[in-house]
Amino acid sequence: MKISKKILAILLAVTLALSIFAVSASAAGTPTGTEAMTVTITTDNETYEAEAAVQVRVTIACNYNVPSFRFPIMFDSEVYEIPTIIGLKAYNTCASAGTINANTTNGADFIPDAYDSSAFGCVLVQWTASVANGAVGCLNNEAGELAFTFELKTKSSAVGKTGTIFIPAESNLFYYQAIQDPTDATSFYYLNAETCSMTFVEANAMVVGEQVGLVPNEDYGTPAIVDEENRRVYGFAQGIASTSEIKEYVKATGGAVLRPAGTQYGYGTGTKLNLAIDGVTVKSYDLIIFGDVDGDAVCDINDLPYILSFTAGSTICDDPVILFAGDLTNDGLIDVDDLSVFLLATNGSIVVDQTNPY
């Protein structure tokens, strides 16, 4: 676990500060056996819009003299991100009797091994007591007091998601330091996870707003159908040939940009309708043209070799998108019944209804 040079410097400063006291006792402090701390995280709201500032409030309750503390505060990186300025601010004893700082540059280094660092961000906050008039300005308030606040930011792609902000109990970065008598440096002593009970209360907040997704483009009155559960879209006219035509049928919501990615043969079955925010794809749908299994957007003779191969069992159709497009009888298979419908469509006897082919 990497610790920044700044943090090491602060630790040295604390050591030097404690060394200035006159020695008035010959033994270190003694734990009472009941030392306990509760750290509670809250946010200024329960719901936020996308790209909104989230004030994270941290309250500490403890029943012993705390000369320093350090907490890695983790959050779901799918929902939150660290803004350019987090606005770290100390309150109460933390403001009047010590110095607080935060390390946000190497967040992954402060995440315990038990967590997937790609799924979380982290802000490491540290406070050290100052020395005034021969005494350490310790934190000690059993009722609890607001210790500090800082800001996170909700992501533009987080609409509809709930994110957690928490302190991981598995961390090995906690300080277990105490001092019996703030005026006596020799009464300084150490605790550990077994001798000091530490309880952490997490916060949860939801990002609200227009959900990222696809909807029929009412501006053109098109009959596109969006199957949100299976992430499929159908109802397009056969022969659709460009991204601009696709956008006449569906449009993106939630601040996303629609970026279709066609097949090797065009914009038919298998085309990916990708939704991107800030250049990153956050959601994707499959475009379906019923009867089209080769991806060229037309139900025609070019699809026949594939249909015959599936029907004869020479090829197993293990692609759910192709299966959905080629199953014209809605029985879960591409078989002779579908071949019959397909042949009628290719000779012009029928037209495959793209909104309901059954």
Secondary structure, DSSP 8 states (H G I E B T S, - for coil): ----HHHHHHHHHHHHHHTTS----SS-----S--EEEEEEEES-SEEETT-EEEEEEEEEESS-BSEEEEEEEEETTTEE--S----EE-HHHHHSEEEEEE-SSGGGGS-TTS-GGGEEEEEEEEEE-EETTEE--B--TT-EEEEEEEEEE-TT-TT-EEEEE--TT-S----EEES-TT-GGGEEE--TTTSEEEEE-EEEEEESS-SEEEE-TTTT---EEETTTTEEE---TT--SHHHHTTTEEEETT-EEEEE-BTTBSSTT-EEEEEETTEEEEEEEE--TT--SSSS--SGGGHHHHHHHHHTSS----HHHHHHH-TTSSSS-SHHHHHHHHHHHTTS----SS---
